[in-house]
Structure formats: structure tokens, C-alpha cells
Amino acid sequence: MRSASTEQPSSERPVRRTPPTGVVRTTPLTALSRVPWADIQDSTGSAAAIPLLLNGIAWGDAETARSALEDLRKRICQYGFVVEQATAATVPFLWELAQLPHVSCRPQIIQLLKAIADARQWECTAAAYPKLLNRRENPVVWERAARQAVRARRGDLGRLMAEQDTEIARATSELARALSD
């Protein structure tokens, strides 16, 4: 006698949608649940709100997406140059959103990726105050991990540069220059 499987559905499988054309697409941001957001920090404390913000960017109308991106920027790249522990974990999702045609704030997402790639605040501070490197929570490591996360997806630049939208193309060119250093 066989019994029914007791396995729970995996949250790691991509959710698929079938649009009217019959083409199957992977739903964006399916890997959000793999990141322990509540265990890492952004500029406000716990990074638990980051998945909600990323979903707001992905699925919100233009105003909702813009507002969510602004809040996210303050949490992971405060002042446009201070990264946080949660920044590196957020970067792959930013790359994903930047490539989705329905996302309304794609140029601003690419600009945020550039700001993260350019971030050197903690390294500069540590050069003047080396004791910063002895802290249990090492922001220099966060900064380097965030920059590396942006660089790891630089292969996606070609697709973004081919966009017809001049704002996206301009922002992508600036990001490409930042990553060529």
C-alpha cells in the first residue's frame, strides 16, 4: 500500500504564470524567501521590510514603485554612499528588477546599483580610523560584499544597454563606467 507524499511544496521552485499568449514566464523575486532578512540589518535595524519594498517596486504602480525604491535606497545605501549589511543580499534583486520591462523605475534602480558600486565610505573611514576594522560588525566587509554583488552581474549590462529607453541606456552606461575601474 502506497501512502501519499508528506513533502511540503518547496518555496524555492519558481512560480510560473501563463499569460494569454500561452508562454510560461518565471515570476520575479521568487528567491526572496531564501534570504534571512530578519537576521540582517539595514539602516533602520532589521531588514525584514526589504522584501515588501522589493515587491512594491516590482508590482506597484509608478508612484508606489518610486516610493518603495526611495525607502529601499535609504535602508541599503543611505545618503547615496553608505551601504549596510543587507545591501549585498538586496543587489541581485535590484538587477532582476532593472531588467523587467513592466517596472516603472528601472533607471533609478540602475542608478542605485551605480551608487552601491561606487560606495567607499566605510573603507575611507577605516583608513583614517583602523580600529573600525576590529568591530564585531564590520561595515568595510559589507561595503566590499555589496560592490562585489554589483560586479557579479555585470554580464547583464549588455541587455540593459540595448534598451530603447534613453534614460535606461544612459544610467546603464554610467554603471558600466563605474564597473570598468
C-alpha positions in Angstrom: 0.0 0.0 0.0 1.4 3.4 -1.0 0.9 6.4 1.0 0.6 10.0 -0.2 3.7 12.1 -0.1 4.0 14.2 3.1 6.6 16.6 1.5 5.7 20.2 1.6 5.9 22.2 -1.6 9.3 23.8 -2.0 9.3 27.6 -1.7 12.4 27.5 -3.9 10.6 26.5 -7.0 9.9 29.3 -9.3 6.3 30.4 -9.5 5.1 30.4 -13.1 2.5 32.4 -14.8 0.9 31.6 -18.1 -0.1 34.8 -19.9 -2.8 34.8 -22.6 -0.1 34.0 -25.3 0.5 30.7 -23.6 4.1 31.4 -23.0 5.3 30.5 -19.5 7.4 33.1 -17.6 9.1 32.9 -14.2 7.6 35.3 -11.7 10.2 37.8 -10.4 11.6 37.8 -6.9 11.0 34.1 -6.2 14.2 33.8 -4.3 13.3 36.4 -1.7 12.4 33.8 0.8 15.9 32.3 0.7 17.4 35.4 2.4 17.1 35.6 6.2 16.0 39.2 6.1 15.1 39.4 9.8 18.6 38.3 10.8 20.4 41.0 8.9 20.5 44.8 9.3 19.6 47.8 7.2 19.9 51.4 8.2 16.7 51.2 10.3 17.5 48.0 12.1 16.1 44.7 11.0 16.0 44.3 7.2 12.6 42.4 7.4 10.8 45.1 5.4 13.1 44.8 2.3 11.0 42.0 0.6 7.9 44.2 0.9 9.7 47.1 -0.7 11.1 45.0 -3.5 7.6 43.6 -4.2 6.3 47.2 -4.2 8.9 48.1 -6.8 8.1 45.0 -8.9 4.3 45.2 -8.8 3.3 48.7 -7.7 2.1 51.5 -9.9 4.6 54.2 -10.8 4.1 56.2 -7.6 4.2 53.1 -5.3 7.3 51.8 -7.0 9.1 55.1 -6.8 8.2 55.5 -3.1 9.3 51.9 -2.3 12.6 52.4 -4.2 13.3 55.6 -2.2 12.6 53.9 1.1 14.8 50.9 0.0 17.6 53.3 -1.0 17.5 54.9 2.4 17.8 51.4 4.0 20.6 49.9 1.9 22.5 52.9 0.5 21.8 55.8 2.8 22.8 59.2 1.6 23.7 57.6 -1.7 27.0 56.2 -0.4 26.7 54.4 2.9 25.9 50.8 2.5 24.5 48.4 5.1 24.7 44.7 6.0 21.6 44.0 3.9 22.9 45.7 0.8 24.7 42.8 -0.8 21.7 40.5 -0.3 19.5 43.1 -2.0 21.6 43.7 -5.1 20.7 40.5 -7.1 17.0 41.5 -6.7 17.8 45.0 -7.9 19.5 43.6 -11.0 16.4 41.4 -11.6 14.0 44.3 -11.3 16.2 46.5 -13.6 15.6 44.0 -16.4 11.8 43.7 -16.1 10.0 45.8 -18.7 6.9 46.4 -16.5 8.9 48.0 -13.7 8.4 51.8 -13.9 11.6 53.0 -12.1 14.2 51.0 -13.9 16.6 53.9 -14.5 16.5 54.8 -10.8 17.3 51.1 -9.9 20.3 51.2 -12.2 21.4 54.5 -10.6 21.1 52.8 -7.1 23.3 50.0 -8.4 25.9 52.5 -9.5 25.8 54.2 -6.1 26.4 50.9 -4.4 29.3 50.1 -6.9 30.8 53.5 -6.1 30.5 53.2 -2.3 33.7 53.6 -0.4 32.5 55.4 2.8 33.5 52.7 5.2 36.8 52.0 3.6 37.8 55.6 3.7 36.7 55.9 7.3 38.7 52.7 8.2 41.8 54.2 6.5 41.6 57.1 9.0 40.3 55.1 11.9 41.7 51.5 11.6 40.0 50.4 14.9 36.8 50.3 12.9 38.1 47.1 11.4 38.2 45.5 14.8 34.5 45.8 15.5 32.3 42.7 15.5 30.1 44.1 12.9 32.5 45.2 10.1 30.9 47.7 7.7 34.0 47.6 5.5 33.2 43.9 4.8 29.6 44.8 4.0 30.7 47.5 1.6 33.1 45.2 -0.3 30.4 42.5 -0.4 27.9 44.9 -1.8 30.3 46.1 -4.5 31.1 42.5 -5.4 27.4 41.7 -5.7 27.0 44.5 -8.2 30.1 43.4 -10.2 28.9 39.8 -10.2 26.0 40.6 -12.5 27.9 43.0 -14.9 27.2 40.5 -17.6 23.6 41.8 -17.6 24.8 45.3 -18.8 24.6 44.4 -22.5 20.9 43.6 -22.3 20.2 46.9 -20.5 22.3 48.9 -22.9 20.3 47.6 -25.8 17.1 49.1 -24.3 15.3 51.7 -26.4 14.6 53.9 -23.4 17.3 56.6 -23.3 17.1 57.0 -19.5 17.9 53.3 -19.0 20.7 53.4 -21.6 22.3 56.5 -20.0 22.1 55.0 -16.5 23.4 51.7 -17.7 26.4 53.4 -19.4 27.2 55.2 -16.2 27.0 51.9 -14.3 29.2 50.3 -16.9 31.8 53.0 -16.5 31.8 52.5 -12.7 32.3 48.8 -13.1 35.1 49.1 -15.6 37.5 50.5 -12.9 
